[in-house]
Amino acid sequence: MAAPVQQPPQPGGGKRKGKAQYVQAKRARRCEGGGPRQLEPGLQGILITCNMNERKCVEEAYSLLNEYGDDMYGPEKFTDQDQQPSGSEEEDHDVEAALKKEVGDIKASTEMRLRRFQSVESGANNVVFIRTLGIEPEKLVHHILQDIYKTKKKKTRVILRMLPISGTCKAFLEDMKKYAETFLEPWFKAPNKGTFQIVYKSRNNSHMNREEVIKELAGIVGSLNSENKVDLTNPQYTVVVEIIKAVCCLSVVKDYTLFRKYNLQEVVKSAKDSSQLNPKQATQAGNAKEATLESGDKANQNDPAEGKNNQQVVPENSELKPTEPVSEIQVINEGAAKPELTSQVAEGSESNENDLS
């Protein structure tokens, strides 16, 4: 029987280096660029979902954001260490002045390494968070989607949704309520007003209740201005709530329905679908629509009651009267615990959970 092979003794007392020491060294190298290395409260940025290729997603995000960031805010400027003013020879002899100078140089080098866009760990699979510095995320993302919608050009392959995050806080209900009271004021506090919906998504978090969060946020919006109305069809503002682990990401965006829930791939498809019909196809589609209308008119003449019902369903461009949303806001303000409010306000966000994310 062969004798067991003895491993050579490890230097430094014969103990192997723990795995935690390697992890700490790796994280330390990752933080050399300065700034936070993972998603945490107090950050602003852009939350991006992708399809199984996060590295390629980060590359596409940097390219796209730098292109439109330079267009809106000008090229990114960097300071050169060689151009920084150096102290006089007299200060070099002074120990205190030399120490202050060294600390100032360290801070300056750290600030120089902070880029306009910096990827940090999001804490969820297929999700990338790009921290922003010195820009307004909601305006930049809206500008990107607006340009893609107009030009009909596909500029990304793996990026799916691109959501601006204007503020982050701890993902606990009391912290979210306190933060939202001031965060939502620029859009909903009197004299500002508008129609709104709330969309909710949670990842790697089990202690938050979706219906409770939506109800509390809707109550805060209603308390800021009683004229704020719920509209689940085509609201002016969409309050986006994205929870990842113990961090809550909030934003208020426009044209959420028009830009297909801020999905870059779907925006290109919708823009192309509306422009790919040639004149012949458009004529055929028009004839088919006329034939459908004629058959409907005949059916209405044969059955007056049925025709009356059809007249209420056929129009597609009819405007929805905000009668029910008014009652919903009133219920929120009165504090009545009606399950209908939670289900109706949350209806607009249920489809969000079915998207690829």
N, C-alpha and C positions, 0 to 999 in steps of 0.2 A: 504493500500500500504506500502510495507516494505521500511524502510529508507535505503539509500545507506550506505554501509559499508565504514567507514573512515579508511584510512591507517594510521598506526602509524607514527609520525614524525621521519624523519631520523636524526641521530646525525650530528652535524657539520653544523648548520644553516638550516636543513630541506631539503637539496638538495641531490639528489641521485648522486652517483659517475658516471661520464660519461663513455660511452663504450670505448672511446679512452684511458682512464687511464688503463683499464684492458688489452687492446691490447698492450700498451706500456710495462706493467709489464711482459706480456707473452713473448714479443720479447726480453726483457732484460734477462730473464732466458734462452732463446734460445741462446743468444750470450755469455753466460758465458764461453764457451769453447774457446773463442778467435777466431780471424779471421773474415772475412766477413760472413754474414748470408744469402746473396742472390747473384745471378749472377750480376757481375758488370765489367766494363772495367778494364783491368790489370790482370785478372786471367788466369790461365792455368788449364786444367782439362779434364774431359771426359763427353761428352754429351750422355746420355743413354735414349732410348725410351722404353716404356713398354706397357703392355696390361692391363690397368685399375687397376693395383695394385702397386702403387708407394712404399708403405712400404715394400712389399716383394721384389720389384726391388732393393731398397737400400740395403737390407740384402744380396741379391745375388751378388750385385756389390761389397760390402765390402769383401765378401768371395772370389770372383774370383780375385779381384785386389790384395788383400793381399797375396793370394797364388802365383800369378805370380810376384808380386812385390818383395816378399822375394826371389824368384828364381833368379830374375835379379839383385836386388840391396842389397840383404842380409836382415836379420831380422831388423825390425824397432827398433831403440834404444831410450830409454827414460832416462832422467836425474832424479836422486833422489834428492829431496829437502834437505834430511838429509846429502847428500854428498857435498852440496855447502859450500864453505869456509865461516866461520863466521868472523866478524870483531873482533878486539882486544878490550879489556876493555877500553883502552884509547879512541878509536874511539866512543864507546858508550856514553862517557861523552861529546863528541863534538856533538853539535846539527846538524851542517851542514853535518858531516860525517854520522851521524845516518840517516838523511833524504836521502842522496844519497844511503845508503845501502838499505833503505826501497824501494826506487824507483827501484833499481836493482833487488831486490827480486820479485817485482811485474812483471817486464819485464821477468825475468827468469821463473816465474810460468806460464805466458801467453805463452811463447815459448814452454814450456814443454807440454801444452795442445794442441798445434797445431799438429795434426796427419798428417801422410803421405797422407791419403785420408780422405776427409771431405765432407759430403753432404751439399749442400746449396740450397736455393730455386731457381728454374729455372725460374719461372714466366709463365709456361705453363703446361697444364694438360698432364698427361702421359709422362712427360719429367723429368728426374732426371739429375742434374749436380753434379759431384763429383770433388771437387777442389783437385788438386794434389800439392805436395810440394817436391821439390828436385828430381823429376824424369822427364823423357821425355815422354809425353803422347803418341805421335805417335809411338814410338818404343815399348812401353809396349802393346798397343792395337794390333799392328801388330804381336807381339810375341804371344799374346793370340789367335788370329785368326789363325795364322800359326799352332799352336799346335792343336787346335780343328780340323782344316782341315786335319791334318795328322792322329790324333788318332781316329777321327770320334766319339768322345764321347760328348754327350750332357750334359753340365754342368749347364745350366740355364733353367728355366721354363717360367719366365715372361719377361726377358730381350729380346728385339728384336734387336735393332741396338746399336752399341757402337762406337761412333765417337770421336777420340781424338781432343781436342781443344788446339792448340798451342799458341793462342793469342786472346784477345778480345779488342774491341774498341767500341766507340759510334756508333750507327746505323744511321749515317747521311752520305750522299754521300761524302762530302768533308773530313770528318774524316776518312772514310774508304779508300779513295784514298791516303791520306797522310800516313796512317798506312800501307797500302799494299805495298807501294813503297819500304819500308825497310823490311817488313815482308817476301816478296817473293824472296828477293835476294839470300838466301842460295840455292835455287833450280833452279832459272832461270837466274840469272845474269851471264854474260860471265865471265869465260869460261864455266860455267855450262849451260846446255841446256837439253831439253827433250820435248816430246809430252805431251799434257795436255788437260783436259776438266774442265769445271766449273759446279758444281751442286749447286743449290740455293734452300733454304727453308726458309719461313718466318712464324712466329707464333706471333699472337697478335700484329701485326704491320701493319699499313695501309698507311704510308707515304713513303715507299720505293718502287721503281719501279724495278721489276725483270729484265726486258730487259736492262734497263739503268745500273744497277749494273754489270751485266754480261759483257756488252760491255766495261765498264770502266776498269774492272779487266783484261779482255782479252787484252786491249790496253796496260796496264801496263806490263803484261807478255811479250808482243811483243816488247815493248820498252827496256826491260832489255837485250834481246838478240834476234836479228832478226831470229835466227835459231830455236827458239821455235815454234813448230807446233801444230795445233789443231788436235786432234784425238779423235773422239767420239766412236770408237769401242774398242780399247784396249790401252789406253794411259799409259805412264809411271807414270804420276802424275795426281791426281785429286784434284783440289782446291775446298774445301768444305766451303760453306758460309751458316751459320745458324744464322738467325736473330730472337731474342726473345725480344719482346717489344722494348726497346731502346738500346739493346746490340747486337753487331755483333760478332759472333764467327767464327774464321778462322782457317783452317788447310790445310796442303798439305799431302796427303796420297798416298801410293802405293798399287797396287793389288786391286783396288777398284772393278773391274769387277770380278776378280777371287774369291774374298771373298764376293760376292753377296751384294755389297754396305754396307759391314761391318755389315751384318745381321747374328747374331750368329745362329739363328734357320735355316736359309737357307744354311749356310755353312755346317752344319751337314747333312742336307738333300742331298745336292749336293755331298758330300763325300760318303754318303752311297749309293746313286743311282749308282755311278760309280763302286762300289765294290760288289753290291748285286747279280749281274748276275752270276749264276753257269755255269760250262763249257757247260752243255746241252743247257741252254738258250743262251749262247754266240754263240754256233754253229748254233742254229736256227736263231738267229739274223743275223749271217754271211750269211747263205743260203738265207734268205729273201733279204739281200742287194745285193747278187750276182744276184738273179732273177730280181731285179729291174734294175740292171745295164744291164743285157741281154736284157730285154724288151726295155730299152732305146736305146741300140745299134741297135736293129731291127728297131725301129722308125726312127733312124738317117739314116739308109740305105734306107728306103722308101722315106724319104723327106730330101734331102740334106740341104735345107734352114733351116728347123726346127732343124735338127741335129746340124747345126752351132750355132743356138741360145742356144740349150741345153748344148753344150760344154762350153758356157760362164757362165751358171748358176750352173751346177752340182758340180764343185770343191768347197769344203767347207773350205779348208785350204789355199786358195789363199791369198796372202798378199795384203792389200789395199795400193795403191800408194798414198802418201801424196801430190797429185797435187792440189786438191781443198783447203786443209788447208793452203798451201803456199799462195794462192791468198787471203785467208781470213786474214792472218796476214798482208799481204801487204795492204789490205784495211784498217785495223785498224791503221797501222802506217801513212797512208796518210790522215787519218781523214775523209774519205768519208762516208757519212751517207747512207749506204746500209742496207735495212732491212734483206737481206739474211744472213748477218753475225750474227746478233742477233738471228735469228731463228735457224741457224745451230749450233752455239755454245751452245745455250740454249737447244737444242734438247736432249742432254745427261742428263740434269737435270730435264726434265719434268716428267720422270718416277719416280723421287725421291719423288715428291709430292703425288704420288698415293700409296706409301708404308704406312703401319701402323705406325703411329708416335704419 
